[in-house]
Amino acid sequence: MTGTPALYVPLAAPAAAAVISALTSRRTAAWAGVGAAASILAAGAWLADLVRSGPVVAGLLRADALTAFMLIVIGAVATIACWAGVHHLADEATAGTGNAATDRRYLILVQLFIAAMSLAVLADNLGLLWVAVEATTIVTAFLVGHRRNRASVEAAWKYVVLCSIGIAIAFLGTACVYAAAVAAGAHGSAALNWTHLTSQAASLDPDLMRLAAGLLVLGFGTKAGLAPMHAWLPDAHSQAPAPVSALMSGVLLSVAFYAILRYKTITDAVLGPGYIRTLLLITALASLAVAVGLLVAQRDYKRMLAYSSIEHMGLVALGTATGSRLAITAVLLHVLGHGLSKAVAFCGAGQILGATGSPRLAAVRGLAARHPALAVSFGLALLALLGLPPFSLFASELGIARAGLAAGQGWAIAAAFALVLVAFAAVARHGGGMLLGPPDPTPDPPARTIHPRPAALAPLVVGLAAATALGISLGPLQELLQAAATTILPGR
């Protein structure tokens, strides 16, 4: 029980920041949000040390190595996004597009969003996990429609409809798990406690669990941006404010996939790994194929980053399908590396939008000559997302490929990484044009633009430094990653 305060920090810190946002000035509230995000990161590191001697439990909350790792992911990405958000709000004030009431609502919603994601990874009860993921849908719908123009409102409704369908499907899967647990003798809330279900998995009805697994992969896979329920993602990510896009792409997708990882432990014990492996392989290859096809023809750089998220979540699903310790370790590293890189890329894209006034790829040319520091930061983020060394995605993609080959899935690895190579070429071509290409002969109409400030690049530099450090050495994260993989794959 000595570690239970660490369980409450990830919920209390953003709640306190939300209260501060309602009562104080915009600048104070924005920096309070940065402090709350950093507190979650610190709490994740604290729990990583505490869970070495066993899970930390307090009521409906529980933390093990996987929980601690996911809190580190949430805290790291949220720190970058909230830090960039300080400058985003300042830029909106400069451009005259923001006001105190709108900014206050934005800051409160961001903190509620972060709190809901933290609750999702801290919940021992799988019903509470579902509630937390549903809460992220409600909160982020208002953030996607923050600008209140036609495109953002349309994207928000599309997001709500598709994700609500997905979450409803996940609810049916959760209900099937509950029914299987009750039939096996469980009572009350214990029927959905992950700890209880993993210990009693052998007594669960295989037919109910087979149905549940399919529903859960489809339902939570919708929120994770996996095909075939991915259509909400490009619109939502392209219309949301840049720091919100960073949070949604960098960590929300991973939190939704975290739910699949938790259920995988149970379904593997009941059905064996083959069933969930087949579902995830199909989903992974479909997601990669969809992402590649749309990346090649893309004309909007924020949408380009959104389709890149589908690609990377496809790789996460591919590694999870392999299911070995090496594969799961690589998947978790990929989650963190992608979160950091995508946070930098989206926050950089927000600054590019402010500097150029257009989201069109064709309208952003020769950025290196006009805004060299911003161009370098954004260019390095793209290189990180392309999986080039020394960034951590190189190591994680290599680990996923090695694990798949060792598991005899050479055909799937070959198909997947052939698609990744096409995506690499597409993003490199688009990114190269943005940074080095000639000016657009038919530019967009003039718009009020904002010159990027040096201070706004600081969170981008920190994120890139963290992604580079992870690619060179995992350091203390090595032990945590291995322990988290053991949590997902007990006894292997």
Buried (B, 14 or more C-beta within 10 A) or exposed (E): EEBBEBBBBBBBBBBBBBBBBEEBEBEEBBBBBBBBBBBBBBBBBBBBEBBEEEBBBBEBBBBBBBBBBBBBBBBBBBBBBBBBBBBBBBBBBBBEEBEEEBBBBBBBBBBBBBBBBBBBBBBBBBBBBBBBBBBBBBBBBBBBBBBEEEEBBBBBBBBBEBBBBBBEBBBBBBBBBBBBBBEBEBEEBBBBBBBBBBEBBEEBBEEBBBBBBBBBBBBBBBBBBBBEBBBBBBBBBBBBBBBBBBBBBBBBBBBBBBBBBBBBBBBBBBBEBEBBBEBBBBBBBBBBBBBBBBBBEBEBBBBBBBBBBBBBBBBBBBBBBBBBBBBBBBBBBBBBBBBBBBBBBBBBBBBBBBBBBBBBBBBBBBBBEBBEBBBBBBBBBBBBBBBBBBBBBBBBBEBBBBBBBBBEBEEBBEBBBEBBEBBBBBBBBBBEBBBBBEEBEEBBEEEEEBEBBEEBBBBBBBBBEBBBBBBEEBEEBEEBBBBBBBBBBEEE
